[in-house]
Amino acid sequence: MIIKHSDTYYFDIIRYNIKKYRKLKKLTQQELADRAGLTMNYISKIESIKMERGISIPSLTRIADALEIDIRELFNDIIYC
């Protein structure tokens, strides 16, 4: 059986994981942006629920590299306890 989710579902997973790993690394949004070669405004938008458009693969790769994680970690489902 194939489970279909909305785009929002996937954006929420990615935004949650970016913020989670950023905080685990004790980085500000500005520090992550600097490491990734992106703007702080862009990182802020990605982490915000307001971000409704897609995030490019190159941007996700830069963010994962800046966080020193495998890009697949950004797609790990959120587990609520």
PDB file of N, CA, C and O in Angstrom:
ATOM      1  N   MET A   1       0.836  -1.173   0.000  1.00  0.00           N
ATOM      2  CA  MET A   1       0.000   0.000   0.000  1.00  0.00           C
ATOM      3  C   MET A   1       0.893   1.252   0.000  1.00  0.00           C
ATOM      4  O   MET A   1       1.826   1.347   0.797  1.00  0.00           O
ATOM      5  N   ILE A   2       0.614   2.182  -0.865  1.00  0.00           N
ATOM      6  CA  ILE A   2       1.352   3.437  -0.953  1.00  0.00           C
ATOM      7  C   ILE A   2       0.608   4.503  -0.166  1.00  0.00           C
ATOM      8  O   ILE A   2      -0.584   4.734  -0.373  1.00  0.00           O
ATOM      9  N   ILE A   3       1.334   5.150   0.744  1.00  0.00           N
ATOM     10  CA  ILE A   3       0.738   6.214   1.548  1.00  0.00           C
ATOM     11  C   ILE A   3       1.093   7.544   0.893  1.00  0.00           C
ATOM     12  O   ILE A   3       2.260   7.832   0.628  1.00  0.00           O
ATOM     13  N   LYS A   4       0.080   8.336   0.642  1.00  0.00           N
ATOM     14  CA  LYS A   4       0.302   9.659   0.041  1.00  0.00           C
ATOM     15  C   LYS A   4       0.109  10.722   1.104  1.00  0.00           C
ATOM     16  O   LYS A   4      -0.859  10.703   1.865  1.00  0.00           O
ATOM     17  N   HIS A   5       1.056  11.653   1.138  1.00  0.00           N
ATOM     18  CA  HIS A   5       0.975  12.772   2.074  1.00  0.00           C
ATOM     19  C   HIS A   5       0.973  14.067   1.277  1.00  0.00           C
ATOM     20  O   HIS A   5       1.384  14.105   0.117  1.00  0.00           O
ATOM     21  N   SER A   6       0.510  15.109   1.916  1.00  0.00           N
ATOM     22  CA  SER A   6       0.511  16.434   1.278  1.00  0.00           C
ATOM     23  C   SER A   6       1.920  17.008   1.272  1.00  0.00           C
ATOM     24  O   SER A   6       2.789  16.554   2.016  1.00  0.00           O
ATOM     25  N   ASP A   7       2.137  18.009   0.427  1.00  0.00           N
ATOM     26  CA  ASP A   7       3.423  18.712   0.406  1.00  0.00           C
ATOM     27  C   ASP A   7       3.728  19.305   1.773  1.00  0.00           C
ATOM     28  O   ASP A   7       4.877  19.292   2.214  1.00  0.00           O
ATOM     29  N   THR A   8       2.717  19.820   2.436  1.00  0.00           N
ATOM     30  CA  THR A   8       2.893  20.424   3.756  1.00  0.00           C
ATOM     31  C   THR A   8       3.480  19.424   4.740  1.00  0.00           C
ATOM     32  O   THR A   8       4.330  19.778   5.557  1.00  0.00           O
ATOM     33  N   TYR A   9       3.034  18.190   4.667  1.00  0.00           N
ATOM     34  CA  TYR A   9       3.556  17.125   5.538  1.00  0.00           C
ATOM     35  C   TYR A   9       5.069  17.008   5.373  1.00  0.00           C
ATOM     36  O   TYR A   9       5.800  16.961   6.363  1.00  0.00           O
ATOM     37  N   TYR A  10       5.538  16.963   4.140  1.00  0.00           N
ATOM     38  CA  TYR A  10       6.972  16.814   3.889  1.00  0.00           C
ATOM     39  C   TYR A  10       7.752  18.072   4.271  1.00  0.00           C
ATOM     40  O   TYR A  10       8.848  17.978   4.823  1.00  0.00           O
ATOM     41  N   PHE A  11       7.196  19.240   3.982  1.00  0.00           N
ATOM     42  CA  PHE A  11       7.850  20.490   4.380  1.00  0.00           C
ATOM     43  C   PHE A  11       7.981  20.549   5.899  1.00  0.00           C
ATOM     44  O   PHE A  11       9.005  20.998   6.415  1.00  0.00           O
ATOM     45  N   ASP A  12       6.950  20.099   6.620  1.00  0.00           N
ATOM     46  CA  ASP A  12       6.992  20.115   8.085  1.00  0.00           C
ATOM     47  C   ASP A  12       8.100  19.218   8.620  1.00  0.00           C
ATOM     48  O   ASP A  12       8.792  19.589   9.568  1.00  0.00           O
ATOM     49  N   ILE A  13       8.274  18.050   8.027  1.00  0.00           N
ATOM     50  CA  ILE A  13       9.341  17.138   8.446  1.00  0.00           C
ATOM     51  C   ILE A  13      10.704  17.794   8.230  1.00  0.00           C
ATOM     52  O   ILE A  13      11.551  17.786   9.124  1.00  0.00           O
ATOM     53  N   ILE A  14      10.910  18.355   7.055  1.00  0.00           N
ATOM     54  CA  ILE A  14      12.195  18.978   6.734  1.00  0.00           C
ATOM     55  C   ILE A  14      12.458  20.175   7.646  1.00  0.00           C
ATOM     56  O   ILE A  14      13.552  20.307   8.195  1.00  0.00           O
ATOM     57  N   ARG A  15      11.466  21.042   7.809  1.00  0.00           N
ATOM     58  CA  ARG A  15      11.661  22.231   8.648  1.00  0.00           C
ATOM     59  C   ARG A  15      11.940  21.838  10.096  1.00  0.00           C
ATOM     60  O   ARG A  15      12.793  22.441  10.748  1.00  0.00           O
ATOM     61  N   TYR A  16      11.234  20.842  10.599  1.00  0.00           N
ATOM     62  CA  TYR A  16      11.445  20.375  11.963  1.00  0.00           C
ATOM     63  C   TYR A  16      12.871  19.847  12.136  1.00  0.00           C
ATOM     64  O   TYR A  16      13.542  20.170  13.116  1.00  0.00           O
ATOM     65  N   ASN A  17      13.327  19.038  11.184  1.00  0.00           N
ATOM     66  CA  ASN A  17      14.657  18.443  11.295  1.00  0.00           C
ATOM     67  C   ASN A  17      15.778  19.470  11.145  1.00  0.00           C
ATOM     68  O   ASN A  17      16.794  19.377  11.834  1.00  0.00           O
ATOM     69  N   ILE A  18      15.609  20.428  10.273  1.00  0.00           N
ATOM     70  CA  ILE A  18      16.628  21.474  10.146  1.00  0.00           C
ATOM     71  C   ILE A  18      16.761  22.221  11.471  1.00  0.00           C
ATOM     72  O   ILE A  18      17.870  22.443  11.957  1.00  0.00           O
ATOM     73  N   LYS A  19      15.645  22.599  12.043  1.00  0.00           N
ATOM     74  CA  LYS A  19      15.673  23.331  13.314  1.00  0.00           C
ATOM     75  C   LYS A  19      16.239  22.456  14.428  1.00  0.00           C
ATOM     76  O   LYS A  19      17.029  22.928  15.245  1.00  0.00           O
ATOM     77  N   LYS A  20      15.841  21.185  14.465  1.00  0.00           N
ATOM     78  CA  LYS A  20      16.326  20.260  15.493  1.00  0.00           C
ATOM     79  C   LYS A  20      17.844  20.128  15.433  1.00  0.00           C
ATOM     80  O   LYS A  20      18.518  20.272  16.453  1.00  0.00           O
ATOM     81  N   TYR A  21      18.387  19.856  14.251  1.00  0.00           N
ATOM     82  CA  TYR A  21      19.828  19.675  14.125  1.00  0.00           C
ATOM     83  C   TYR A  21      20.584  20.981  14.341  1.00  0.00           C
ATOM     84  O   TYR A  21      21.690  20.973  14.882  1.00  0.00           O
ATOM     85  N   ARG A  22      20.004  22.091  13.930  1.00  0.00           N
ATOM     86  CA  ARG A  22      20.639  23.395  14.165  1.00  0.00           C
ATOM     87  C   ARG A  22      20.775  23.640  15.665  1.00  0.00           C
ATOM     88  O   ARG A  22      21.823  24.079  16.139  1.00  0.00           O
ATOM     89  N   LYS A  23      19.713  23.355  16.403  1.00  0.00           N
ATOM     90  CA  LYS A  23      19.749  23.567  17.846  1.00  0.00           C
ATOM     91  C   LYS A  23      20.683  22.578  18.538  1.00  0.00           C
ATOM     92  O   LYS A  23      21.367  22.940  19.496  1.00  0.00           O
ATOM     93  N   LEU A  24      20.718  21.332  18.064  1.00  0.00           N
ATOM     94  CA  LEU A  24      21.640  20.345  18.632  1.00  0.00           C
ATOM     95  C   LEU A  24      23.096  20.777  18.450  1.00  0.00           C
ATOM     96  O   LEU A  24      23.944  20.510  19.302  1.00  0.00           O
ATOM     97  N   LYS A  25      23.372  21.442  17.339  1.00  0.00           N
ATOM     98  CA  LYS A  25      24.722  21.947  17.062  1.00  0.00           C
ATOM     99  C   LYS A  25      24.974  23.301  17.714  1.00  0.00           C
ATOM    100  O   LYS A  25      26.062  23.866  17.604  1.00  0.00           O
ATOM    101  N   LYS A  26      23.935  23.820  18.404  1.00  0.00           N
ATOM    102  CA  LYS A  26      24.018  25.117  19.082  1.00  0.00           C
ATOM    103  C   LYS A  26      24.378  26.251  18.120  1.00  0.00           C
ATOM    104  O   LYS A  26      25.214  27.105  18.415  1.00  0.00           O
ATOM    105  N   LEU A  27      23.716  26.228  16.962  1.00  0.00           N
ATOM    106  CA  LEU A  27      23.929  27.262  15.952  1.00  0.00           C
ATOM    107  C   LEU A  27      22.734  28.202  15.904  1.00  0.00           C
ATOM    108  O   LEU A  27      21.592  27.773  16.069  1.00  0.00           O
ATOM    109  N   THR A  28      22.995  29.459  15.682  1.00  0.00           N
ATOM    110  CA  THR A  28      21.916  30.405  15.408  1.00  0.00           C
ATOM    111  C   THR A  28      21.527  30.241  13.931  1.00  0.00           C
ATOM    112  O   THR A  28      22.231  29.590  13.159  1.00  0.00           O
ATOM    113  N   GLN A  29      20.413  30.834  13.566  1.00  0.00           N
ATOM    114  CA  GLN A  29      20.029  30.816  12.153  1.00  0.00           C
ATOM    115  C   GLN A  29      21.088  31.521  11.307  1.00  0.00           C
ATOM    116  O   GLN A  29      21.377  31.089  10.192  1.00  0.00           O
ATOM    117  N   GLN A  30      21.661  32.590  11.825  1.00  0.00           N
ATOM    118  CA  GLN A  30      22.698  33.320  11.094  1.00  0.00           C
ATOM    119  C   GLN A  30      23.948  32.459  10.902  1.00  0.00           C
ATOM    120  O   GLN A  30      24.540  32.454   9.823  1.00  0.00           O
ATOM    121  N   GLU A  31      24.343  31.741  11.934  1.00  0.00           N
ATOM    122  CA  GLU A  31      25.525  30.876  11.831  1.00  0.00           C
ATOM    123  C   GLU A  31      25.307  29.759  10.817  1.00  0.00           C
ATOM    124  O   GLU A  31      26.197  29.448  10.025  1.00  0.00           O
ATOM    125  N   LEU A  32      24.115  29.155  10.843  1.00  0.00           N
ATOM    126  CA  LEU A  32      23.804  28.119   9.860  1.00  0.00           C
ATOM    127  C   LEU A  32      23.808  28.708   8.461  1.00  0.00           C
ATOM    128  O   LEU A  32      24.370  28.117   7.538  1.00  0.00           O
ATOM    129  N   ALA A  33      23.196  29.850   8.300  1.00  0.00           N
ATOM    130  CA  ALA A  33      23.151  30.511   6.992  1.00  0.00           C
ATOM    131  C   ALA A  33      24.562  30.783   6.480  1.00  0.00           C
ATOM    132  O   ALA A  33      24.860  30.528   5.313  1.00  0.00           O
ATOM    133  N   ASP A  34      25.422  31.296   7.341  1.00  0.00           N
ATOM    134  CA  ASP A  34      26.804  31.587   6.946  1.00  0.00           C
ATOM    135  C   ASP A  34      27.533  30.317   6.515  1.00  0.00           C
ATOM    136  O   ASP A  34      28.238  30.311   5.506  1.00  0.00           O
ATOM    137  N   ARG A  35      27.361  29.255   7.275  1.00  0.00           N
ATOM    138  CA  ARG A  35      28.022  27.985   6.946  1.00  0.00           C
ATOM    139  C   ARG A  35      27.504  27.398   5.636  1.00  0.00           C
ATOM    140  O   ARG A  35      28.251  26.776   4.881  1.00  0.00           O
ATOM    141  N   ALA A  36      26.209  27.608   5.380  1.00  0.00           N
ATOM    142  CA  ALA A  36      25.574  27.026   4.199  1.00  0.00           C
ATOM    143  C   ALA A  36      25.665  27.921   2.962  1.00  0.00           C
ATOM    144  O   ALA A  36      25.330  27.494   1.857  1.00  0.00           O
ATOM    145  N   GLY A  37      26.112  29.148   3.148  1.00  0.00           N
ATOM    146  CA  GLY A  37      26.167  30.081   2.027  1.00  0.00           C
ATOM    147  C   GLY A  37      24.787  30.553   1.600  1.00  0.00           C
ATOM    148  O   GLY A  37      24.547  30.836   0.426  1.00  0.00           O
ATOM    149  N   LEU A  38      23.883  30.633   2.570  1.00  0.00           N
ATOM    150  CA  LEU A  38      22.516  31.085   2.322  1.00  0.00           C
ATOM    151  C   LEU A  38      22.258  32.310   3.205  1.00  0.00           C
ATOM    152  O   LEU A  38      23.102  32.678   4.022  1.00  0.00           O
ATOM    153  N   THR A  39      21.107  32.931   3.040  1.00  0.00           N
ATOM    154  CA  THR A  39      20.795  34.077   3.886  1.00  0.00           C
ATOM    155  C   THR A  39      20.066  33.617   5.146  1.00  0.00           C
ATOM    156  O   THR A  39      19.394  32.587   5.156  1.00  0.00           O
ATOM    157  N   MET A  40      20.218  34.405   6.202  1.00  0.00           N
ATOM    158  CA  MET A  40      19.512  34.113   7.439  1.00  0.00           C
ATOM    159  C   MET A  40      17.999  34.190   7.216  1.00  0.00           C
ATOM    160  O   MET A  40      17.239  33.422   7.806  1.00  0.00           O
ATOM    161  N   ASN A  41      17.573  35.114   6.369  1.00  0.00           N
ATOM    162  CA  ASN A  41      16.157  35.251   6.048  1.00  0.00           C
ATOM    163  C   ASN A  41      15.615  33.959   5.428  1.00  0.00           C
ATOM    164  O   ASN A  41      14.504  33.532   5.743  1.00  0.00           O
ATOM    165  N   TYR A  42      16.398  33.345   4.552  1.00  0.00           N
ATOM    166  CA  TYR A  42      15.980  32.090   3.903  1.00  0.00           C
ATOM    167  C   TYR A  42      15.879  30.962   4.928  1.00  0.00           C
ATOM    168  O   TYR A  42      14.911  30.202   4.915  1.00  0.00           O
ATOM    169  N   ILE A  43      16.873  30.846   5.819  1.00  0.00           N
ATOM    170  CA  ILE A  43      16.838  29.819   6.868  1.00  0.00           C
ATOM    171  C   ILE A  43      15.622  30.042   7.756  1.00  0.00           C
ATOM    172  O   ILE A  43      14.927  29.091   8.115  1.00  0.00           O
ATOM    173  N   SER A  44      15.368  31.287   8.108  1.00  0.00           N
ATOM    174  CA  SER A  44      14.217  31.626   8.936  1.00  0.00           C
ATOM    175  C   SER A  44      12.917  31.212   8.262  1.00  0.00           C
ATOM    176  O   SER A  44      12.028  30.655   8.906  1.00  0.00           O
ATOM    177  N   LYS A  45      12.808  31.482   6.975  1.00  0.00           N
ATOM    178  CA  LYS A  45      11.594  31.109   6.233  1.00  0.00           C
ATOM    179  C   LYS A  45      11.426  29.596   6.162  1.00  0.00           C
ATOM    180  O   LYS A  45      10.314  29.085   6.291  1.00  0.00           O
ATOM    181  N   ILE A  46      12.529  28.881   5.958  1.00  0.00           N
ATOM    182  CA  ILE A  46      12.452  27.417   5.896  1.00  0.00           C
ATOM    183  C   ILE A  46      11.946  26.862   7.226  1.00  0.00           C
ATOM    184  O   ILE A  46      11.086  25.981   7.247  1.00  0.00           O
ATOM    185  N   GLU A  47      12.474  27.373   8.323  1.00  0.00           N
ATOM    186  CA  GLU A  47      12.083  26.876   9.643  1.00  0.00           C
ATOM    187  C   GLU A  47      10.692  27.326  10.051  1.00  0.00           C
ATOM    188  O   GLU A  47      10.103  26.752  10.967  1.00  0.00           O
ATOM    189  N   SER A  48      10.166  28.327   9.400  1.00  0.00           N
ATOM    190  CA  SER A  48       8.859  28.873   9.741  1.00  0.00           C
ATOM    191  C   SER A  48       7.743  28.106   9.027  1.00  0.00           C
ATOM    192  O   SER A  48       7.919  27.606   7.916  1.00  0.00           O
ATOM    193  N   ILE A  49       6.622  28.031   9.681  1.00  0.00           N
ATOM    194  CA  ILE A  49       5.440  27.393   9.095  1.00  0.00           C
ATOM    195  C   ILE A  49       4.954  28.166   7.872  1.00  0.00           C
ATOM    196  O   ILE A  49       4.166  27.650   7.080  1.00  0.00           O
ATOM    197  N   LYS A  50       5.424  29.404   7.720  1.00  0.00           N
ATOM    198  CA  LYS A  50       5.002  30.255   6.609  1.00  0.00           C
ATOM    199  C   LYS A  50       5.576  29.798   5.270  1.00  0.00           C
ATOM    200  O   LYS A  50       5.071  30.187   4.217  1.00  0.00           O
ATOM    201  N   MET A  51       6.629  28.974   5.302  1.00  0.00           N
ATOM    202  CA  MET A  51       7.271  28.517   4.066  1.00  0.00           C
ATOM    203  C   MET A  51       6.369  27.495   3.386  1.00  0.00           C
ATOM    204  O   MET A  51       6.188  26.385   3.888  1.00  0.00           O
ATOM    205  N   GLU A  52       5.813  27.868   2.258  1.00  0.00           N
ATOM    206  CA  GLU A  52       4.883  26.980   1.569  1.00  0.00           C
ATOM    207  C   GLU A  52       5.384  26.546   0.200  1.00  0.00           C
ATOM    208  O   GLU A  52       4.759  25.713  -0.457  1.00  0.00           O
ATOM    209  N   ARG A  53       6.512  27.107  -0.235  1.00  0.00           N
ATOM    210  CA  ARG A  53       7.014  26.692  -1.534  1.00  0.00           C
ATOM    211  C   ARG A  53       8.148  25.700  -1.335  1.00  0.00           C
ATOM    212  O   ARG A  53       8.618  25.499  -0.216  1.00  0.00           O
ATOM    213  N   GLY A  54       8.576  25.094  -2.404  1.00  0.00           N
ATOM    214  CA  GLY A  54       9.600  24.070  -2.322  1.00  0.00           C
ATOM    215  C   GLY A  54      10.961  24.582  -1.887  1.00  0.00           C
ATOM    216  O   GLY A  54      11.264  25.771  -1.984  1.00  0.00           O
ATOM    217  N   ILE A  55      11.761  23.661  -1.412  1.00  0.00           N
ATOM    218  CA  ILE A  55      13.137  23.920  -1.040  1.00  0.00           C
ATOM    219  C   ILE A  55      13.989  23.133  -2.020  1.00  0.00           C
ATOM    220  O   ILE A  55      13.770  21.939  -2.223  1.00  0.00           O
ATOM    221  N   SER A  56      14.955  23.797  -2.625  1.00  0.00           N
ATOM    222  CA  SER A  56      15.740  23.126  -3.660  1.00  0.00           C
ATOM    223  C   SER A  56      16.686  22.086  -3.061  1.00  0.00           C
ATOM    224  O   SER A  56      17.111  22.207  -1.912  1.00  0.00           O
ATOM    225  N   ILE A  57      17.006  21.081  -3.842  1.00  0.00           N
ATOM    226  CA  ILE A  57      17.962  20.049  -3.436  1.00  0.00           C
ATOM    227  C   ILE A  57      19.327  20.670  -3.140  1.00  0.00           C
ATOM    228  O   ILE A  57      19.940  20.314  -2.133  1.00  0.00           O
ATOM    229  N   PRO A  58      19.832  21.594  -3.984  1.00  0.00           N
ATOM    230  CA  PRO A  58      21.117  22.214  -3.639  1.00  0.00           C
ATOM    231  C   PRO A  58      21.084  22.930  -2.282  1.00  0.00           C
ATOM    232  O   PRO A  58      22.058  22.869  -1.531  1.00  0.00           O
ATOM    233  N   SER A  59      19.980  23.604  -1.964  1.00  0.00           N
ATOM    234  CA  SER A  59      19.878  24.280  -0.666  1.00  0.00           C
ATOM    235  C   SER A  59      19.860  23.265   0.475  1.00  0.00           C
ATOM    236  O   SER A  59      20.517  23.468   1.496  1.00  0.00           O
ATOM    237  N   LEU A  60      19.115  22.180   0.307  1.00  0.00           N
ATOM    238  CA  LEU A  60      19.088  21.146   1.338  1.00  0.00           C
ATOM    239  C   LEU A  60      20.462  20.516   1.524  1.00  0.00           C
ATOM    240  O   LEU A  60      20.863  20.207   2.646  1.00  0.00           O
ATOM    241  N   THR A  61      21.180  20.328   0.422  1.00  0.00           N
ATOM    242  CA  THR A  61      22.526  19.766   0.490  1.00  0.00           C
ATOM    243  C   THR A  61      23.456  20.695   1.253  1.00  0.00           C
ATOM    244  O   THR A  61      24.229  20.250   2.101  1.00  0.00           O
ATOM    245  N   ARG A  62      23.381  21.988   0.952  1.00  0.00           N
ATOM    246  CA  ARG A  62      24.218  22.968   1.660  1.00  0.00           C
ATOM    247  C   ARG A  62      23.903  22.980   3.152  1.00  0.00           C
ATOM    248  O   ARG A  62      24.808  23.046   3.984  1.00  0.00           O
ATOM    249  N   ILE A  63      22.618  22.915   3.486  1.00  0.00           N
ATOM    250  CA  ILE A  63      22.209  22.917   4.888  1.00  0.00           C
ATOM    251  C   ILE A  63      22.708  21.656   5.590  1.00  0.00           C
ATOM    252  O   ILE A  63      23.257  21.734   6.689  1.00  0.00           O
ATOM    253  N   ALA A  64      22.522  20.501   4.964  1.00  0.00           N
ATOM    254  CA  ALA A  64      22.998  19.249   5.559  1.00  0.00           C
ATOM    255  C   ALA A  64      24.510  19.279   5.752  1.00  0.00           C
ATOM    256  O   ALA A  64      25.009  18.870   6.800  1.00  0.00           O
ATOM    257  N   ASP A  65      25.237  19.757   4.757  1.00  0.00           N
ATOM    258  CA  ASP A  65      26.695  19.867   4.877  1.00  0.00           C
ATOM    259  C   ASP A  65      27.078  20.809   6.019  1.00  0.00           C
ATOM    260  O   ASP A  65      27.995  20.517   6.787  1.00  0.00           O
ATOM    261  N   ALA A  66      26.379  21.931   6.128  1.00  0.00           N
ATOM    262  CA  ALA A  66      26.667  22.904   7.181  1.00  0.00           C
ATOM    263  C   ALA A  66      26.377  22.322   8.564  1.00  0.00           C
ATOM    264  O   ALA A  66      27.041  22.666   9.542  1.00  0.00           O
ATOM    265  N   LEU A  67      25.383  21.438   8.636  1.00  0.00           N
ATOM    266  CA  LEU A  67      25.031  20.791   9.900  1.00  0.00           C
ATOM    267  C   LEU A  67      25.874  19.542  10.153  1.00  0.00           C
ATOM    268  O   LEU A  67      25.795  18.929  11.218  1.00  0.00           O
ATOM    269  N   GLU A  68      26.679  19.178   9.159  1.00  0.00           N
ATOM    270  CA  GLU A  68      27.537  17.985   9.230  1.00  0.00           C
ATOM    271  C   GLU A  68      26.718  16.721   9.454  1.00  0.00           C
ATOM    272  O   GLU A  68      27.049  15.883  10.293  1.00  0.00           O
ATOM    273  N   ILE A  69      25.631  16.604   8.677  1.00  0.00           N
ATOM    274  CA  ILE A  69      24.776  15.421   8.728  1.00  0.00           C
ATOM    275  C   ILE A  69      24.548  14.926   7.308  1.00  0.00           C
ATOM    276  O   ILE A  69      24.759  15.658   6.341  1.00  0.00           O
ATOM    277  N   ASP A  70      24.120  13.689   7.195  1.00  0.00           N
ATOM    278  CA  ASP A  70      23.722  13.138   5.913  1.00  0.00           C
ATOM    279  C   ASP A  70      22.382  13.769   5.535  1.00  0.00           C
ATOM    280  O   ASP A  70      21.503  13.911   6.385  1.00  0.00           O
ATOM    281  N   ILE A  71      22.223  14.140   4.291  1.00  0.00           N
ATOM    282  CA  ILE A  71      20.986  14.803   3.855  1.00  0.00           C
ATOM    283  C   ILE A  71      19.746  13.970   4.186  1.00  0.00           C
ATOM    284  O   ILE A  71      18.667  14.525   4.391  1.00  0.00           O
ATOM    285  N   ARG A  72      19.890  12.660   4.239  1.00  0.00           N
ATOM    286  CA  ARG A  72      18.745  11.793   4.554  1.00  0.00           C
ATOM    287  C   ARG A  72      18.162  12.080   5.937  1.00  0.00           C
ATOM    288  O   ARG A  72      16.983  11.830   6.186  1.00  0.00           O
ATOM    289  N   GLU A  73      19.002  12.611   6.837  1.00  0.00           N
ATOM    290  CA  GLU A  73      18.523  12.939   8.182  1.00  0.00           C
ATOM    291  C   GLU A  73      17.429  14.001   8.145  1.00  0.00           C
ATOM    292  O   GLU A  73      16.584  14.056   9.039  1.00  0.00           O
ATOM    293  N   LEU A  74      17.444  14.839   7.117  1.00  0.00           N
ATOM    294  CA  LEU A  74      16.427  15.891   7.015  1.00  0.00           C
ATOM    295  C   LEU A  74      15.055  15.347   6.651  1.00  0.00           C
ATOM    296  O   LEU A  74      14.051  16.048   6.779  1.00  0.00           O
ATOM    297  N   PHE A  75      15.011  14.095   6.197  1.00  0.00           N
ATOM    298  CA  PHE A  75      13.751  13.491   5.776  1.00  0.00           C
ATOM    299  C   PHE A  75      13.207  12.488   6.786  1.00  0.00           C
ATOM    300  O   PHE A  75      12.175  11.862   6.540  1.00  0.00           O
ATOM    301  N   ASN A  76      13.893  12.326   7.928  1.00  0.00           N
ATOM    302  CA  ASN A  76      13.407  11.403   8.943  1.00  0.00           C
ATOM    303  C   ASN A  76      12.097  11.897   9.504  1.00  0.00           C
ATOM    304  O   ASN A  76      11.950  13.068   9.853  1.00  0.00           O
ATOM    305  N   ASP A  77      11.144  10.984   9.586  1.00  0.00           N
ATOM    306  CA  ASP A  77       9.815  11.336  10.053  1.00  0.00           C
ATOM    307  C   ASP A  77       9.866  11.796  11.512  1.00  0.00           C
ATOM    308  O   ASP A  77      10.712  11.363  12.293  1.00  0.00           O
ATOM    309  N   ILE A  78       8.947  12.672  11.846  1.00  0.00           N
ATOM    310  CA  ILE A  78       8.829  13.196  13.205  1.00  0.00           C
ATOM    311  C   ILE A  78       8.138  12.148  14.055  1.00  0.00           C
ATOM    312  O   ILE A  78       7.085  11.629  13.686  1.00  0.00           O
ATOM    313  N   ILE A  79       8.735  11.843  15.190  1.00  0.00           N
ATOM    314  CA  ILE A  79       8.125  10.875  16.109  1.00  0.00           C
ATOM    315  C   ILE A  79       7.647  11.656  17.321  1.00  0.00           C
ATOM    316  O   ILE A  79       8.429  12.296  18.023  1.00  0.00           O
ATOM    317  N   TYR A  80       6.349  11.586  17.546  1.00  0.00           N
ATOM    318  CA  TYR A  80       5.769  12.276  18.698  1.00  0.00           C
ATOM    319  C   TYR A  80       5.659  11.306  19.859  1.00  0.00           C
ATOM    320  O   TYR A  80       5.176  10.185  19.695  1.00  0.00           O
ATOM    321  N   CYS A  81       6.101  11.732  21.022  1.00  0.00           N
ATOM    322  CA  CYS A  81       6.043  10.880  22.212  1.00  0.00           C
ATOM    323  C   CYS A  81       5.007  11.420  23.185  1.00  0.00           C
ATOM    324  O   CYS A  81       4.804  10.843  24.254  1.00  0.00           O
TER     325      CYS A  81
END
